[in-house]
């Protein structure tokens, strides 16, 4: 598929990539399409809520950012008796 972008659209995409929000144009497009689908589902009343923070961070723009989502062990602090 070939997509022809207006100069302003190209500038916005390149700016988002340079800023580090996205790795490439395909990731920008993925995020834009996800936002469009989410907007349409809210309008139609079929919005699917995200389950938790891991779900949110697993979706664009955070997807692929190599975040460590493992929970830290909760060590008790020492108590003097």
MDTraj code that builds the backbone (N, CA, C; nanometers):
import mdtraj as md
import numpy as np

residues = "UNK UNK UNK UNK UNK UNK UNK UNK UNK UNK UNK UNK UNK UNK UNK UNK UNK UNK UNK UNK UNK UNK UNK UNK UNK UNK UNK UNK UNK UNK UNK UNK UNK UNK UNK UNK UNK UNK UNK UNK UNK UNK UNK UNK UNK UNK UNK UNK UNK UNK UNK UNK UNK UNK UNK UNK UNK UNK UNK UNK UNK UNK UNK UNK UNK UNK UNK UNK UNK UNK UNK UNK UNK UNK UNK UNK UNK UNK UNK UNK UNK".split()
xyz = np.array([
    [0.0853, -0.1175, 0.0000],
    [0.0000, 0.0000, 0.0000],
    [0.0896, 0.1234, 0.0000],
    [0.0534, 0.2189, -0.0794],
    [0.1262, 0.3453, -0.0852],
    [0.0388, 0.4542, -0.0262],
    [0.0969, 0.5308, 0.0635],
    [0.0244, 0.6409, 0.1259],
    [0.0955, 0.7707, 0.0899],
    [0.0205, 0.8672, 0.0402],
    [0.0759, 0.9978, 0.0073],
    [0.0404, 1.0932, 0.1208],
    [0.1439, 1.1487, 0.1836],
    [0.1244, 1.2387, 0.2965],
    [0.1402, 1.3834, 0.2543],
    [0.0654, 1.4695, 0.3201],
    [0.0842, 1.6130, 0.3027],
    [0.2139, 1.6502, 0.3750],
    [0.2795, 1.7577, 0.3338],
    [0.4049, 1.7974, 0.3988],
    [0.3904, 1.8150, 0.5501],
    [0.2800, 1.8685, 0.5946],
    [0.2579, 1.8882, 0.7383],
    [0.2481, 1.7542, 0.8106],
    [0.1835, 1.6568, 0.7488],
    [0.1734, 1.5236, 0.8100],
    [0.3112, 1.4585, 0.8204],
    [0.3895, 1.4709, 0.7151],
    [0.5263, 1.4165, 0.7154],
    [0.6098, 1.4829, 0.8246],
    [0.5961, 1.6142, 0.8386],
    [0.6712, 1.6878, 0.9407],
    [0.6355, 1.6389, 1.0804],
    [0.5066, 1.6184, 1.1063],
    [0.4611, 1.5721, 1.2380],
    [0.5159, 1.4332, 1.2671],
    [0.5110, 1.3456, 1.1690],
    [0.5616, 1.2094, 1.1884],
    [0.7114, 1.2122, 1.2178],
    [0.7872, 1.2868, 1.1383],
    [0.9316, 1.2951, 1.1603],
    [0.9646, 1.3564, 1.2962],
    [0.8867, 1.4542, 1.3382],
    [0.9069, 1.5179, 1.4688],
    [0.8823, 1.4179, 1.5823],
    [0.7792, 1.3360, 1.5696],
    [0.7491, 1.2345, 1.6712],
    [0.8597, 1.1297, 1.6795],
    [0.9149, 1.0916, 1.5663],
    [1.0248, 0.9939, 1.5645],
    [1.1502, 1.0553, 1.6262],
    [1.1834, 1.1786, 1.5884],
    [1.3012, 1.2469, 1.6436],
    [1.2907, 1.2652, 1.7945],
    [1.1695, 1.2914, 1.8431],
    [1.1511, 1.3151, 1.9868],
    [1.1645, 1.1857, 2.0676],
    [1.1611, 1.0708, 1.9989],
    [1.1751, 0.9435, 2.0670],
    [1.0431, 0.8822, 2.1102],
    [0.9307, 0.9453, 2.0766],
    [0.8006, 0.8894, 2.1131],
    [0.7711, 0.7610, 2.0358],
    [0.8236, 0.7533, 1.9131],
    [0.8008, 0.6378, 1.8274],
    [0.9308, 0.6017, 1.7581],
    [0.9443, 0.4733, 1.7193],
    [1.0657, 0.4278, 1.6517],
    [1.0619, 0.4520, 1.5017],
    [0.9417, 0.4445, 1.4422],
    [0.9321, 0.4611, 1.2978],
    [0.7912, 0.5057, 1.2601],
    [0.7722, 0.5336, 1.1305],
    [0.6437, 0.5835, 1.0816],
    [0.5323, 0.4813, 1.1014],
    [0.5645, 0.3523, 1.0892],
    [0.4628, 0.2490, 1.1078],
    [0.4080, 0.2514, 1.2500],
    [0.4938, 0.2762, 1.3477],
    [0.4485, 0.2817, 1.4863],
    [0.3587, 0.4038, 1.5102],
    [0.3916, 0.5157, 1.4456],
    [0.3056, 0.6352, 1.4538],
    [0.1685, 0.6030, 1.3960],
    [0.1668, 0.5361, 1.2818],
    [0.0405, 0.4996, 1.2176],
    [-0.0388, 0.4027, 1.3044],
    [0.0288, 0.3039, 1.3650],
    [-0.0389, 0.2100, 1.4557],
    [-0.1077, 0.2847, 1.5696],
    [-0.0374, 0.3805, 1.6271],
    [-0.0929, 0.4582, 1.7386],
    [-0.2131, 0.5409, 1.6923],
    [-0.2001, 0.6017, 1.5752],
    [-0.3104, 0.6835, 1.5226],
    [-0.4341, 0.5987, 1.4952],
    [-0.4141, 0.4806, 1.4389],
    [-0.5275, 0.3928, 1.4108],
    [-0.5913, 0.3400, 1.5391],
    [-0.5093, 0.3087, 1.6392],
    [-0.5635, 0.2635, 1.7677],
    [-0.6463, 0.3741, 1.8322],
    [-0.5981, 0.4978, 1.8234],
    [-0.6724, 0.6111, 1.8790],
    [-0.8048, 0.6304, 1.8053],
    [-0.8035, 0.6123, 1.6741],
    [-0.9263, 0.6245, 1.5951],
    [-1.0269, 0.5169, 1.6339],
    [-0.9808, 0.3931, 1.6466],
    [-1.0705, 0.2846, 1.6866],
    [-1.1263, 0.3058, 1.8269],
    [-1.0421, 0.3553, 1.9172],
    [-1.0880, 0.3815, 2.0535],
    [-1.1935, 0.4923, 2.0544],
    [-1.1699, 0.5961, 1.9750],
    [-1.2661, 0.7062, 1.9664],
    [-1.3999, 0.6568, 1.9105],
    [-1.3941, 0.5754, 1.8063],
    [-1.5172, 0.5233, 1.7461],
    [-1.5914, 0.4301, 1.8414],
    [-1.5171, 0.3508, 1.9181],
    [-1.5838, 0.2583, 2.0102],
    [-1.6498, 0.3344, 2.1250],
    [-1.5916, 0.4480, 2.1642],
    [-1.6546, 0.5292, 2.2690],
    [-1.7840, 0.5901, 2.2174],
    [-1.7832, 0.6331, 2.0923],
    [-1.9029, 0.6930, 2.0323],
    [-2.0135, 0.5891, 2.0203],
    [-1.9760, 0.4667, 1.9826],
    [-2.0774, 0.3628, 1.9635],
    [-2.1139, 0.2923, 2.0938],
    [-2.0407, 0.3228, 2.2022],
    [-2.0715, 0.2626, 2.3312],
    [-2.0162, 0.1231, 2.3494],
    [-1.9210, 0.0850, 2.2649],
    [-1.8627, -0.0490, 2.2766],
    [-1.7174, -0.0421, 2.3227],
    [-1.6837, 0.0587, 2.3993],
    [-1.5454, 0.0745, 2.4449],
    [-1.5039, -0.0426, 2.5322],
    [-1.3853, -0.0954, 2.5041],
    [-1.3320, -0.2057, 2.5829],
    [-1.2292, -0.1483, 2.6800],
    [-1.2593, -0.1487, 2.8100],
    [-1.1656, -0.0884, 2.9042],
    [-1.0376, -0.1702, 2.9151],
    [-0.9268, -0.1007, 2.9354],
    [-0.8011, -0.1704, 2.9590],
    [-0.8034, -0.2279, 3.0989],
    [-0.7421, -0.3433, 3.1141],
    [-0.7520, -0.4145, 3.2404],
    [-0.6634, -0.3578, 3.3494],
    [-0.5385, -0.3261, 3.3180],
    [-0.4477, -0.2791, 3.4214],
    [-0.3340, -0.1997, 3.3590],
    [-0.2414, -0.1558, 3.4449],
    [-0.1308, -0.0721, 3.3987],
    [-0.0419, -0.1454, 3.2987],
    [-0.0225, -0.2734, 3.3155],
    [0.0591, -0.3503, 3.2219],
    [-0.0036, -0.3460, 3.0826],
    [-0.1369, -0.3555, 3.0747],
    [-0.2047, -0.3464, 2.9450],
    [-0.1800, -0.2103, 2.8806],
    [-0.1902, -0.1049, 2.9597],
    [-0.1687, 0.0303, 2.9067],
    [-0.0257, 0.0444, 2.8556],
    [0.0715, -0.0021, 2.9355],
    [0.2110, 0.0136, 2.8983],
    [0.2537, -0.0818, 2.7872],
    [0.1713, -0.1803, 2.7562],
    [0.2017, -0.2741, 2.6482],
    [0.1501, -0.2252, 2.5133],
    [0.0722, -0.1185, 2.5129],
    [0.0156, -0.0622, 2.3911],
    [0.0974, 0.0581, 2.3460],
    [0.0901, 0.0968, 2.2181],
    [0.1589, 0.2177, 2.1740],
    [0.1119, 0.3375, 2.2539],
    [0.1897, 0.4337, 2.2874],
    [0.3262, 0.4543, 2.2406],
    [0.4319, 0.3857, 2.3269],
    [0.3934, 0.3133, 2.4300],
    [0.4901, 0.2504, 2.5188],
    [0.5386, 0.1158, 2.4682],
    [0.4661, 0.0542, 2.3781],
    [0.5031, -0.0785, 2.3282],
    [0.6430, -0.0742, 2.2678],
    [0.7240, -0.1713, 2.3021],
    [0.8593, -0.1777, 2.2479],
    [0.9586, -0.0861, 2.3148],
    [0.9199, -0.0187, 2.4218],
    [1.0115, 0.0736, 2.4886],
    [1.1002, 0.0034, 2.5903],
    [1.0891, -0.1290, 2.5973],
    [1.1710, -0.2112, 2.6844],
    [1.1585, -0.1730, 2.8315],
    [1.0366, -0.1387, 2.8729],
    [1.0119, -0.1102, 3.0135],
    [1.0176, -0.2405, 3.0937],
    [1.0756, -0.2355, 3.2113],
    [1.0788, -0.3516, 3.2991],
    [0.9536, -0.3454, 3.3865],
    [0.8581, -0.4342, 3.3599],
    [0.7309, -0.4301, 3.4307],
    [0.7236, -0.5310, 3.5446],
    [0.8386, -0.5926, 3.5772],
    [0.8380, -0.6859, 3.6889],
    [0.8274, -0.6094, 3.8193],
    [0.7511, -0.6660, 3.9106],
    [0.7301, -0.6020, 4.0397],
    [0.8517, -0.6252, 4.1293],
    [0.8936, -0.5204, 4.1985],
    [1.0035, -0.5310, 4.2940],
    [0.9581, -0.6124, 4.4139],
    [1.0481, -0.6935, 4.4658],
    [1.0143, -0.7666, 4.5873],
    [1.0062, -0.6670, 4.7015],
    [0.9084, -0.6863, 4.7870],
    [0.8875, -0.5957, 4.8987],
    [0.9588, -0.6534, 5.0218],
    [1.0777, -0.6022, 5.0460],
    [1.1535, -0.6505, 5.1594],
    [1.1112, -0.5748, 5.2857],
    [1.0846, -0.6443, 5.3959],
    [1.0477, -0.5740, 5.5192],
    [1.1684, -0.4992, 5.5745],
    [1.1424, -0.3861, 5.6349],
    [1.2553, -0.3125, 5.6930],
    [1.2908, -0.3735, 5.8276],
    [1.4156, -0.3652, 5.8643],
    [1.4580, -0.4251, 5.9914],
    [1.3988, -0.3505, 6.1101],
    [1.3649, -0.4266, 6.2130],
    [1.3063, -0.3702, 6.3363],
    [1.3933, -0.4124, 6.4540],
    [1.4314, -0.3161, 6.5319],
    [1.5096, -0.3482, 6.6514],
    [1.4148, -0.3854, 6.7636],
    [1.4402, -0.4974, 6.8284],
    [1.3575, -0.5424, 6.9398],
    [1.4239, -0.5197, 7.0716],
])
top = md.Topology()
chain = top.add_chain()
for i, resn in enumerate(residues, 1):
    res = top.add_residue(resn, chain, resSeq=i)
    for name in ("N", "CA", "C"):
        top.add_atom(name, md.element.get_by_symbol(name[0]), res)
traj = md.Trajectory(xyz[None], top)
